Amino acid sequence: MAINFQLLTLRGEHVTPGVQAAAMYPEITGSPQYVSFAPRWGSTRGAAEALAVASGPLGASCQVVVTGFMPVLVPSAGCPTRELVLIQEYSCGCGAKRWPDFNVTHDLTVLAKAGTGGGSGGETWSLVNAPLGWAAEVAAQFDNRRDAPDQTIDLII
Protein backbone atom coordinates (compact mmCIF):
# COMPACT_ATOMS: atom_id res chain seq x y z
CA MET A 1 0.00 0.00 0.00
CA ALA A 2 1.39 3.40 -0.98
CA ILE A 3 1.87 6.06 1.69
CA ASN A 4 1.03 9.70 0.98
CA PHE A 5 3.49 12.13 2.55
CA GLN A 6 3.05 15.78 3.45
CA LEU A 7 6.21 17.60 2.26
CA LEU A 8 7.87 19.90 4.81
CA THR A 9 11.19 21.67 5.41
CA LEU A 10 12.39 22.13 9.02
CA ARG A 11 15.08 24.68 9.87
CA GLY A 12 15.27 25.82 13.51
CA GLU A 13 11.88 27.15 14.59
CA HIS A 14 10.65 27.35 10.99
CA VAL A 15 8.53 24.66 9.34
CA THR A 16 7.64 25.50 5.77
CA PRO A 17 5.41 23.55 3.38
CA GLY A 18 7.14 21.65 0.60
CA VAL A 19 10.76 21.08 -0.31
CA GLN A 20 12.60 23.16 -2.85
CA ALA A 21 13.13 21.37 -6.14
CA ALA A 22 14.97 22.77 -9.14
CA ALA A 23 15.01 21.53 -12.73
CA MET A 24 18.38 20.13 -13.71
CA TYR A 25 17.90 21.28 -17.30
CA PRO A 26 15.13 23.94 -17.22
CA GLU A 27 15.26 24.42 -21.00
CA ILE A 28 14.07 20.84 -21.52
CA THR A 29 10.34 20.34 -20.92
CA GLY A 30 9.70 17.45 -18.56
CA SER A 31 13.24 17.42 -17.18
CA PRO A 32 13.63 15.81 -13.76
CA GLN A 33 13.32 17.96 -10.64
CA TYR A 34 15.98 17.57 -7.93
CA VAL A 35 15.78 18.30 -4.21
CA SER A 36 19.24 19.85 -3.96
CA PHE A 37 21.57 20.28 -1.00
CA ALA A 38 22.20 24.06 -0.82
CA PRO A 39 23.74 24.90 2.58
CA ARG A 40 24.28 28.38 4.03
CA TRP A 41 27.12 27.43 6.40
CA GLY A 42 30.31 25.44 5.92
CA SER A 43 32.64 24.65 3.09
CA THR A 44 30.84 23.33 0.02
CA ARG A 45 33.70 23.74 -2.48
CA GLY A 46 31.10 24.30 -5.22
CA ALA A 47 29.85 20.71 -5.15
CA ALA A 48 26.07 20.40 -5.22
CA GLU A 49 24.40 17.18 -4.19
CA ALA A 50 20.91 15.94 -4.93
CA LEU A 51 19.03 14.38 -2.02
CA ALA A 52 16.06 13.19 -4.10
CA VAL A 53 14.57 13.43 -7.56
CA ALA A 54 10.93 14.27 -8.33
CA SER A 55 9.10 12.67 -11.22
CA GLY A 56 6.97 15.80 -11.66
CA PRO A 57 6.10 19.12 -10.02
CA LEU A 58 5.84 18.70 -6.26
CA GLY A 59 2.63 19.84 -4.61
CA ALA A 60 1.35 19.43 -1.07
CA SER A 61 1.79 15.65 -0.98
CA CYS A 62 3.79 12.90 -2.62
CA GLN A 63 4.59 9.22 -2.52
CA VAL A 64 8.17 7.93 -2.25
CA VAL A 65 9.89 5.21 -4.23
CA VAL A 66 13.21 4.19 -2.65
CA THR A 67 15.80 3.20 -5.24
CA GLY A 68 19.44 2.19 -4.94
CA PHE A 69 20.43 5.59 -6.33
CA MET A 70 18.22 8.05 -4.42
CA PRO A 71 14.59 8.48 -3.35
CA VAL A 72 12.13 9.35 -6.11
CA LEU A 73 9.26 11.64 -5.09
CA VAL A 74 6.07 11.00 -7.04
CA PRO A 75 3.38 13.73 -6.91
CA SER A 76 0.17 12.55 -5.26
CA ALA A 77 -3.29 13.99 -4.65
CA GLY A 78 -4.06 11.70 -1.71
CA CYS A 79 -4.50 12.70 1.93
CA PRO A 80 -1.12 12.56 3.75
CA THR A 81 -0.70 10.03 6.57
CA ARG A 82 3.02 10.76 7.23
CA GLU A 83 5.49 13.65 6.85
CA LEU A 84 8.49 13.69 4.53
CA VAL A 85 10.70 16.26 6.25
CA LEU A 86 13.85 17.90 4.93
CA ILE A 87 15.72 18.71 8.18
CA GLN A 88 18.34 21.45 7.81
CA GLU A 89 20.56 21.20 10.92
CA TYR A 90 23.33 23.77 11.32
CA SER A 91 26.15 25.20 13.39
CA CYS A 92 26.54 28.93 12.82
CA GLY A 93 29.50 30.51 11.05
CA CYS A 94 31.83 33.03 12.70
CA GLY A 95 29.67 36.05 11.93
CA ALA A 96 26.73 34.55 13.84
CA LYS A 97 28.30 32.78 16.83
CA ARG A 98 25.89 34.44 19.29
CA TRP A 99 22.97 32.56 17.71
CA PRO A 100 22.36 28.93 18.75
CA ASP A 101 23.18 25.87 16.66
CA PHE A 102 20.23 23.67 15.66
CA ASN A 103 20.43 19.87 15.84
CA VAL A 104 17.83 17.11 16.19
CA THR A 105 18.21 13.65 17.73
CA HIS A 106 15.68 11.21 16.25
CA ASP A 107 15.11 7.57 15.45
CA LEU A 108 13.42 8.18 12.09
CA THR A 109 14.19 6.50 8.78
CA VAL A 110 16.67 8.68 6.88
CA LEU A 111 16.11 8.43 3.11
CA ALA A 112 18.98 10.74 2.10
CA LYS A 113 21.65 12.84 3.83
CA ALA A 114 24.35 15.38 2.89
CA GLY A 115 26.56 17.70 4.91
CA THR A 116 29.36 20.25 4.91
CA GLY A 117 32.49 20.31 6.99
CA GLY A 118 35.52 22.51 7.46
CA GLY A 119 35.61 26.25 7.61
CA SER A 120 33.30 28.25 9.80
CA GLY A 121 29.98 26.63 10.57
CA GLY A 122 28.45 23.62 8.92
CA GLU A 123 25.18 22.01 7.88
CA THR A 124 23.63 18.57 7.60
CA TRP A 125 20.47 18.06 5.55
CA SER A 126 18.44 14.87 6.04
CA LEU A 127 15.29 13.73 4.27
CA VAL A 128 13.31 11.70 6.83
CA ASN A 129 10.06 9.75 7.11
CA ALA A 130 8.19 11.11 10.17
CA PRO A 131 4.75 10.87 11.76
CA LEU A 132 2.29 13.72 11.20
CA GLY A 133 3.02 16.67 13.51
CA TRP A 134 6.65 15.71 14.17
CA ALA A 135 8.28 18.72 12.45
CA ALA A 136 6.00 21.23 14.19
CA GLU A 137 6.79 19.66 17.57
CA VAL A 138 10.55 19.97 16.98
CA ALA A 139 10.23 23.58 15.77
CA ALA A 140 8.19 24.55 18.85
CA GLN A 141 11.04 23.38 21.13
CA PHE A 142 13.81 25.42 19.47
CA ASP A 143 14.73 28.72 21.17
CA ASN A 144 16.27 30.87 18.44
CA ARG A 145 17.52 34.01 20.17
CA ARG A 146 20.88 35.70 20.64
CA ASP A 147 23.07 34.23 23.38
CA ALA A 148 20.81 31.18 23.81
CA PRO A 149 22.86 27.98 24.25
CA ASP A 150 23.38 25.63 21.31
CA GLN A 151 20.47 23.22 21.16
CA THR A 152 19.90 19.60 20.31
CA ILE A 153 16.21 18.75 20.23
CA ASP A 154 15.68 15.15 21.40
CA LEU A 155 12.49 13.83 19.85
CA ILE A 156 12.49 10.04 19.74
CA ILE A 157 9.12 8.58 18.72
Secondary structure, 3 states (H helix, E strand, C coil): CCCCEEEEEEECCEEEECCCEEECCCCCCCCCEEEEECCCCCECCCCCEEEEEECCCCCCEEEEECCCCCCEEEEECCCCCEEEEEEEEEECCHHHCCCCCEEEECCCEEEEEEECECCCCEEEEEEEEEECCHHHHHHHHCCCCCCCCCEEEECCC
